[in-house]
C-alpha cells in the first residue's frame, strides 16, 4: 500500500471530517460559511424587584453641596459619590436574532437609566445593523463606533449600547460554529479562573468576622471598600488590616476606593497600606480623569494600583499604559464589549500589566463574557463576583448555568457563551 504524503493525508482527513482535530478554527469556519443575517435586535430591561413605577423614582444621590464629612481639609466637596438606584437592581439584556434562527444574548451595563441605553440600541444601532452579517464582528464594532465618533461620543451610554450588541454577536457566532467563545478568541490558557467576593462590615471587629466567614465558604481572595462613603468609619484603614490578618497566608485582600482620594490623601493612606503584605491591589483610588496623578501614585506605592472600570475604549487605556499609571486593569465587558476588552487586555500585556475584568450588577451574558476573556487572555489573574450567581439575575433565571464554585469559576464548554436562559423565569424580571 502506498504511503500517504502529508498533503494527501490532510486532504483525506478533511474528507472524513478529521481536519477539525488539527485546526478547530478552520473547522468552525466551515460550519459558518453561510452568512448569518441579522433580522432583529431587541433590548430588555431587567429589574429586581420588578416594580413598574415611574423611572425617576429609582434615582437617588446625596444633595447638591454634600461634603465628605471628614475632619479639617478632608471635609471637602464630595465628588466621588455616584448616583444610586434606590435599592433596586437593574440591567439591560440585548437579544440579536439571525435569519437562521440563531439567537445571541448580550448585556449592557445599565444599573441607572437603562432606557437611555435601550434607546441608543433601538434608535441608532438597530437601523444600521439589520441585514448585516453577524459574523463580521470587528467590522460591525467599527461601524457602530463610527456612527458618532466625529460627533464626540466614544464612552458612556454610547459604548455600553455597543457592548451589549457586541457580546451577542460573539454568542451567535459561537453557537453557529458549535464552539465556545473562548475557542473563537484563540483558545484557553487555563481551566479555571480565581474569583473574589466582596467583604463588608463597619468596625474592624465586624470586618474580621465577615472575612473569616467568607474564607470558610471558600473565598481566600476578598475585596472591601475604603473611603467609599461619607461616614468616618468607612475611611478607617484598620478595617483593611483586620481583613488582611484573617487572610494572611491563605489569600489576599483587595481594596476599592471609587475615586475617594486626592493624590496627597492617597499618598498618606498608601504609606499605611504598603505595610500590608497580602494586599493585592488598590483600585480606583483617584478621579478617572487624573491620569497624571495615577502615574505619580503608582510610582510612589508598593501596593499594585488597579484602574479601568470607568473607561470605555482602548484610546483611554492607552493613556494609562503610556504613563505607567497602573499595574492592573479592570475594564468592564458590559461597558466595553468582548471585542474591545480583548484589545485592551492585549495592549496591557505589551506593558506587562495584569488583566482582571470588572463585573458589577448583571446577569449571565455579562458574567460569561468576562469568564471567556479570562480563559483566553494570557495576563488574566482573577475575576470579580464570586457569588453573583446567587443574586436575582443569577442562576434562578438560567436553565443551563455557568460553572461557578467557591473561589473560582470553570470553563463554560457549551456553544457560544455557554449558558441558557429559562425564558419563564426571565420574563418575571422584564419591565418596560
N, C-alpha and C positions, 0 to 999 in steps of 0.2 A: 504494500500500500504506500502511495507516495506521501511524503511529508508535507504538511501544510506550511506555507510561508506565513509570516505574521500578518501580512495584508489579507491573505486568503482566510486566515483564521478569524480575523476581526469581521470580515465580510460575512462569513458563515455564522459567526456569533450574532451579528445584527439580525440575520435572517431568522434566528430562532429566539430572539429576544434576550440574548445573553449580554448584549452590549451595556445594558443598564448596570451590570455588576462592575463594569470598568469605568463608566462615565455617567453617573446619575444625572448630572445637569443636562447632558445631551439626550438622555432618555426622557427627561422631563420635557425638553423642547419638542420631542416627537409627539408627546401627548397633548401639547397645547399649540400644535401647529395651525390650528384654526383660530381665527380672531375671536375674542371674547367681547362682543359689543355691549357697551353699557346702555341699558334700556331704562333704568330708573335709579334715582338716588333719593333716599328718604332720611329724615332726621327725627329721632325720637327722644323727647325729654324724659328722663327718669328722675323721680323724686321720692324720698323716703322721710317722713310719711308722705303718701301721695295726695296731699291736700290740694284742692283746686281753688285756693283763694287768690286774690289779686297778686300779680307778680311783685309789686313794690313792697309787699308785706314780708318778703323774705330777706330784705336787705337791712343790715344793721351795722353801725360804726360808732365809735366814740364821737362826741360833739366837736364841732369846729373849735380849734384853740386848745384842745386837750393836751396836757403835758405828760411827760414820762413819770412824774410823781416821785422823782428821786430827791436827794438832798443836794443843796448847793447848785453847782453848774450842771449836775445830772438832770435837774428839773427843767428840761428844755422842751420845745415843741415836739410832740410825738409824730414822727414821720415814717416809722417802721410798722405802724399798725395798719392792717389791711381791712377791707370790708368783709363782713361775715354774713352767713346765710341764716342766722337766727335759729340755730339748732337743727336745720334741715340738711339732708344730703341730696346733691343734685349732680347729674352728669348728662351728656348728650351722646346717644348712640347714632352711628351712621350706617345705613344699610344700602349697599350697592348691588343691583341685580343686573345680570347679563342675559343676552338672547339665548344662551344655552341653559338658562335656569339656575346658574351658579350664583349663590348669594355670598357676598363678603361683608363682614362686620368690622367696623372701625369705631373709634371713640374720640371725641373732642373734649378736652378738659374744660368744664363749664359749670363749676360749682356756683358761680354767680351769673345772673342774667343769661341763661342758656338760650333764650330766644334770639339774642344778638348773633350768637354763633350759628344757630339754625337758619337765620335769615341769610347770612353770608353763604351758607352751603346751598340753599334752595334758590336764592335770587341771583347769586353771582356765579357759582361754580357749576351748578346743575345744568344751566343752559349751554355752557361751552363743552361739557363733558358727555352729554347724551350723544350716542352714536360713535364715541371713541372706543378704541381697543384697550380693554383693561390691562392687557399685557404690557403696555407701554408706560410702565410706572414712572421712570425718571422723566421721559418727555412730558407726561401729564403733570408731574411736580413742577417742572419749569413753566408749563403753560399756565398753571394756577398762579404761581408766584409772579409771573409777568403781567397778570391782569391788572395789578395795582402798583407794581414796583415803581413806575415813574410818577405815580401819584402819592408816593411817600409811605405806603403801607408795606411792612415786612415783619411785623411782630403782632403780639396780642391776639385779639379775636380772629384776625385775618388768618394767621398761621395755625391757630387752633382748628379752624374750619378745614384748612388744608390737611392737617394731621389726621383728622377723622377719616377723610376720603382716602388718604394715602395708606393708612393701616388696612382699610377694607380692600384695597386693590391687592395688597400682598396676600391677604386671606383668600381672595378669589383665585389668584394665580397658583397658590399652593394647593387649593382644592382641585383645580383643573389638572394640575400635574400629579396629583395624589402624593404630594410631598409636604413635609412640614416646612414652615417658613425658614427656620434656621438653616435648612439644607439649601434653600434658594439663596440665602445670604452667604453661602460658601462653605457650610459645614460647621460642626460643633467642636469647640476646643475642650469642652468639659461635659460631664454627665449630670451635673447639678450646679446650682449657684447658691452660696450662703444668703440668708435673708436676716434682716434685723427688725426688731419690733420696738415701738416707742414705749418708754417707761415714764410715768408721771409721778406726781406727788408734790406736796408742799414743802414741809420742813425736811431736813436731811434724813431724819429717822424714818419718815414715811417713804421717801425715795429708796432708802436702803431695803426696806421690807418689800416694796414693789419690784425692785431689781432682783431680789432673791427669788420671789415667786415666779418671775419670768424665766430666770435661769433654770429653775426646777421644771418648767414647762418645755425646756429645750432651746432657749434663746440665749446663747453666750454673748451675742452682739446686740446691743441696745442703743437707742437714741433718745436724748432728752432735750428739752428746751432750756435756754439760758438767756435772760433778758428778752423774753418773748412777750412780756405783758407789762402792765403798768404797776403791778404790785411789787413792793420792795423784796418780797420773798422770792420772786422768780429770778432775781438778779444775784441770788446767794450762790456763790461758787462752791460753797461747802456741799451743796446738793450734788454737784458733779463728783466731788471727792467721795461722797457716800456711795454712789453707784459704782464708781471705779474700784473701790475697795471690795465690793461684793464680787466683781467680775475679774479681779486680778488673778492672773494665771489661768484663766478659763476663756476669756474673751475681751472685748473692747467696748468702751462707752464712746458714742459719737455725740457731738453737741451741735445744736441748731439754734441760731440766734435771730433769724429772719430780719436781717439788716438793723439790729438793735443798737449798734455801736458806731461812734465816730472812730477815726484812726487812733486818736490819743487814748480814748477809753478802752479800745480793744488792745492796745499795747500794754496798758496797765493790767487788765484782766488776763491777758495772754501770758504774762510772766508767771502767774499762778498756775494756769492750765499747763504750761510747759513742764511743770514738776510732776504731772500725772503720767506715769509710764505707759499705761494702756488706754490712752485717749486716742482714738482712731482718726478723728478729724474734727475741725471746727467749721461749721457750714454757714454760708450766707451771713457773714459777720457784719458786712458793711452794705451801704446802699449799692444796688447793682450798677448804677452809672459811674461809680467811683473806681474805675479801672486802675488809676494811678495809686490810690491808697491801698488797693488789694495787692499791688505789686510790692509796695513797701512792707505791708503786713506779712506777706508770705516770706519776705527776706528776713524779717525780724523774728518770726516764730519758728520754734522747733516742731510744734504740732502741725500736721498737714492741714492746709486750707482747702476747703471744698466750696465750689461755686458753680452756678449754671442753671439752677432751677428757673430763674426768671427770664433767661434768654431764649430766643425763638429761632435763631438761624445760625449758620456756620460763620457768617460775617461778624457777628457779635462775639462768638467764641474765638475767632482769630485774634481779636484784640487781647483777650485773656492769655492766649498761648504766647503771643509775641512778647508780652510784657512779663512772662513767667509769673503770673498773678495768682496761680493756684497750683495745687498738687493733684487734685481730684476734680473731675467734672461730673455734674449730675443733671444732664439735660432730661427733659420730661417728654416721653414719647407721645403723650396725648396732647402736648402743646407743639410738638415739633414734627412728629411722624416717624415712621421707620426709616424712610429713605434719608432724610436729613440727619437723624440721630446717628445712623451708621457712618455718614460722612464726618460728623463731629467726633465720634469715637476714634476713627482712624486718624484724623488730624491730631487728636490728643496723643495718640500712640507715637506719632512722629516726635513729639516733645517729651516722651516718656512720662506722660500724665495718665493717671488711672481713670477708669470709667465706672460709674455707678448710677444707673438711671434713677431719676426721681419718680416716685409713684405715689400720688396723692389719692384723693377720693375718686373712686371709679369702679368699673366693672371689668368683665373678662377681656375685652379687646385691649384695654389699657394695660392690664397686668400681663397678658400673654405677649403683647408686642415687646415689652421690656424683657421678659424671660428669653424670648428668641434672640434678641440682640445680645444679651449677656452670654448666651451659649455660643454665639457665632463671632464674638469680638475678643481679640487676644488680651486686651488690657482691662477687661471687666473683672471686678473683685467682689461685689456684694450688691444686693438688691433690697429696696425698701418694701415694707408692708408684709411682714411675715404672717400676720393673721388677718389680712384684709378679706380673705375668702370667707371669713365668718360673718362679715357685715351684710347689710341688706342687699348690696349689689354683688354679693359673692356667690357661694355655692348654691344658695337657695333658689336662684333663677337659672341654674345650669342643669342640663340633663347629662352632659359629659363635662367633668370637672378637670381643672388644672392640677398637676401632681404636687401640691404643697404638702409639706410635712414640717414639724417643728424645727426651725432654724435653717431650713433650706427649701428649695423647690427643684423638682426633677425636670425631665425632658418631656414636653408635650409632643408625642410621636404621631398624633393624627394629622391628616392633611390640613394645610393652611395653618391657622393659629392654634388649632388643636383642642378646641372646646366646642360645645353646642349649647345653645340657649334652650331652656324649657319655655316655649312660647306662652303657655298658660300662665306660669308664674311671672314671666317678664311683663306680660300685659297688665298685671296688677300694679306695677310701678310706673307705667307710662302715663304722662299727663300732657295737656296742651294739644 
